[in-house]
Amino acid sequence: MDIEKIRQGNRRALAKAITLVESKLDSDRVKAQAVLEQALPYSGNSIRIGITGIPGVGKSTFIETFGLYLIAQGKKVAVLAVDPSSPLAGGSILGDKTRMEELSRNEAAFIRPSPSEGALGGVAQKTRETMLLCETAGYDVILVETVGVGQSEYEVAGMVDFFMVLMLPNAGDELQGIKKGIMELADALVVNKADGESLNLASQTKRHYSNAMTLLRHSSFWTPQVLTCSAQENNNIDAIWGMISDYYIDANKNNDFQKKRTNQNQEWMNKLLFEMLELKLKQNPEVKRQMPELHKKVTQGEVTPYNAAKTLIDLL
């Protein structure tokens, strides 16, 4: 795999590297790590933005409008859109390129749909690795779109610099199925679809959420903001980028940006450690041999789940 081609912004080389990183084959894992090692010195120069919201909030339209705005400002934009995989068949729709038609045709944009494969945070397992590769290819802003179906979005918030929750203009509907935990993670709430008849409702919703946000404890230097916009009519998109730029400047001033990235890398290492242990466990011949028998005993109530799990762990 030619890291120089990726650095020159060759989209085909980038796409191939991401496919390699997402592969589940053991032989590919080794190759993927070699590519990531080479990419590491050239990564880390982007701003990573997580975007979530319930289905129907207009995430794709927002990302397309926002992405095109950023490109007009001279930025290169990568969009990592995570599609919900079917937990049964494991397939996913991967229709993001058709939903962001204008953006996907733009030379300065790179859109990569990835199946979430049942990963808990509504985010693909290899999203972190993919971000590194996009940074190596010179993308300045990386947008990570998450499934937004009320799954644990903690994972996404833990891998981006700025976490944004899109809302609908519907003040009466309290928290619109968005958990309080997600609100505490948000660096900004953006009320989309603030146009036409919904304009008044949108400013009501903005007030409602601004009040709600003051009640929540936020542990950083940044006070989360509530803004309104219309992605459809390209309204107030500049204000959203202005707010993110302010955040970036403040975070760098306070050295919070570096701290956040360091914590993210430590979390990533811990997560990989568990993944590797699980893999090692599954590959152990003695574990493979005893697993079905222990499953049976647990099912029949002959052994407690704790003791069964401990037996398998002790084999390592």
N, C-alpha and C positions, 0 to 999 in steps of 0.2 A: 504494500500500500504506500503510495507516494505522498508524503506529508507536504512536500513542496507544492504539489498540484492543489491540495486543499488550501494551503496558504495563499495561493494565487486566486482563490475564489472559484476554482473549477467545481461547478455544481454537481457534475456527475461523480467526481472523485469524493465529494462530501457525502452524497447520497449512498455511495458504495460503502464508505467508512461507517455510516450510521447503520446500514444493513448488517455489516459485520459485527458491530457492537451489540445489535439486538438479537443476533443468532444465539441459539441455545446449544449449539454443538460444542463439545469440549475443545476440539481443535481450533475452532474459531475464537473461543474465549481467550486463548493464549495470544493469537494474532491481534485480537482487539486490544488487549492490554498493552501490547507493544506499540500500537498506533497511538493509544492514549498517552503513553509515556512520552512519545515524541511530541504530541500536541500540547502537553502540559505547559511548557515555557511560553507558548504563544496564546494561552487562554487567560480568562479572568478580566478581559478589558471591556466587557459589555455591561449594560444594565439589564438585569433579568426581572421581568415583570410577570407576576402570576395573575390570571384573570379568571374569575369564576362567577357563577350566577345560576339561578334556576333555569331549566329549559324554557325557551320562549322569551327570554329577557333580551335577546338580540345580540348574543356574544359574537357571532360570525360577522354580522354587519358592522358591529362596533370595531372588531379587530381589523376588518378590511379598511374602514374609514380612517382609523387611527394609524394603521400601517402606511397607508398612502400619504397621510399627513407627515409622518416621520420621514418618509422617503423624499418628500418635497423639501424637508429641512436638511437634506443631504445625508441622511442616515441609511445604513443597510439594515434590513429587518428580517429576522428569522421567526417564523411562527411554528411552535411545536403544539399541534392540536391533538389532544388525547381523546380517542374515541372509546365509548363504552364497549367492551367486548361482551359477547354473550357468554355467561358463565357455563352454559351447557355445551355449546358447540365451539366456543373459543374464537369464533369469527367476529369481525366488527365491520361497521359500515364504511369507514374511511372515506367519507364523502366531502371532506373539508375543502378540497381544491375546487369542487363545483360550487361550494357555498361562498368562496372568496375569489370569484372569477377574475376580476380586474387586478387584484393584488397578485394572484398566482402567475399572471402574465408579465408582471413587472420584473425587470432584470435585477433590481436591487432588493428583491424579496425572495425568501426561500421558505416554502411551506412544507412541513413534514407531518403528515398524520401518523400517529402510532397507536396501535391497539393497547388498551390499558390492561388487558389479560387478567382481569380480576384483581389487579393491584389495588390495595385498599384505598389509597388516597385519590382515586380517580385520576391517577397519573401513571404513565407508562413506567415500567421498572427501569428502563435505561435512559430516562429523561436527563438525568444529571450528566451522563457521558455524552449524550447528544448535544447538550449545551456547550460542553468543552470544545467539541468539534466545530460547532457553529462559530464560536469565538475565535478559534484558530483560523477559520475561513474569513474572518474580518467583519462579522456581523456586529453592529454597535448595540442594537436593542434586540433582546430575545423575549418574545411573548409566549408564555406557556398557558394555553387555554385548557381548563380542566372540565371534567364531565359535569360537575355542578348538580349532582342528584342527591345532595344531602349526605354523601359519603364523607369519610374523614378527609377534609381538605388540608388537614394539618401538614400532611406530607409536602404539599405544594408550597405552603407558606414557609416551610423549612428549607426550601431550595431556591427561593427567589429573593431579590433584594426588596421588592415592593409588591404588596399583595392587594389586589383591587377586587371588590365585590360589586357586580352590576345588579341594580335593583329595578323593579318596575314602578311606575308612578301609581301607587295604590296605597295611600296613607292608612286607610282603614284596616288593611290586612296585616296589622302588627308587623311581625318579622318574616312574613312570606315564606315560612318553612325554612328560613335560614337560621341555623342554631346560634344561640348566644356565643358559643365558642368561636364560631366563624367570625362573628362581629368583633370579638376581642383580637382576632388575628389580623383583621383588616387594617391596612394603612390608609385606605380610602373607600368610601361607598360612593358609587356613581349611579345616579338615577337616570337611566336611559329612556328613550322614547318620550322626551320632554318636548313634544311638538303638538300642533293642532289643538284639539280639544283637551288634550292631557296636560297642557302647560300649567294651568292652575293647580291641578292635582299633583304635578311634579314638584312645585315649590312647597306645597303642603307636606308632601312626603319628605322633602329635604329638611324641613323644619323638624318634623317628627323624628327623623333619624339623628339629626344634630343633637336633639335633646337626649335621645337614647344613648348616644355615644359619650355624653358627658358623665353618664352614670357608670360607665365601664372603666375598669382600671387598665391603663396601658403602661407597659413597663419601659418604654423607650423615650428618647429625647423628642420624639415626633408626636404631635397631636393629630390623630386621624381626622381627615376632612371629608365633608359630604358635598358633592357637586352634582349638578344636573347637566345632561347633554342630549343631543339628538344625533345619533350616528347616521340615521336616514337622511337628515337635512344638513349634516356636517356642521352642527352647531356646538360651540363651546369645546371643541376637541383640543384647541390650542391651550385652553385653561387647564385641561387635564395633563398635558405634557409639561406645562409651566409648573404645576404642583409637583409632578414627579422630579423635575429638574431641581426644584427647591429642596426636596427630600434628599436628593443625591448630594447636593452641596452641603447641607446640614450634616448629613451622615459622615461625609468625609472630614468635615471640620472637627467633629467630635470623635473621630477615629472609630465610629460605630460601624462603618461600612466594612472595614477590615475585620473587626471583631465578629460581625455577622457571618462573613465568608469563612472565617476560621472555624466557628461553631458548626457551620454547615458541613465542612469537610470532615470534622470529627464525627458528626451524626452519620454521614455517608459511610465512613469507615465502619462504624458500629453495625450499620444495617448490612453492609457487605459481609461482615464477620458472621452474622446470623445466617445469611444466605449460604455462605460457604460451609458452615457447620451442618446445615440442613442437607446440603448436597453430599457432604462426606458421609453423613449418617445413612442417606438413601443408597449410597454406593457400597457401603460396608456389607460383605457377603453374609456375615453372621446376623446382622440386623435384618437383611432381606429374608433370611431363613426363619428367624423367630417372629418377625412382624405379624404374619397372618395368624399364627397360633395365639399370640398375645391379643390381637384384635378380637379373636373368637372368645377368649377367656374374659375379656372386659365386657363384651356383649352379653355373655351368659352370667355375669356377676360373680365370677370365680376369683377375679383379681381387681384391685382398685386401679383406675386410670393412672393414678400417681405411681404406683408400684410398677405398672407395665412400662410407663415412660422411663422410669428410673432404670429398669432392667436394660432397656435399649441404650440409654445414655452410658451406662456402665460398660457396655461392650466397646465403646470408643476408648 
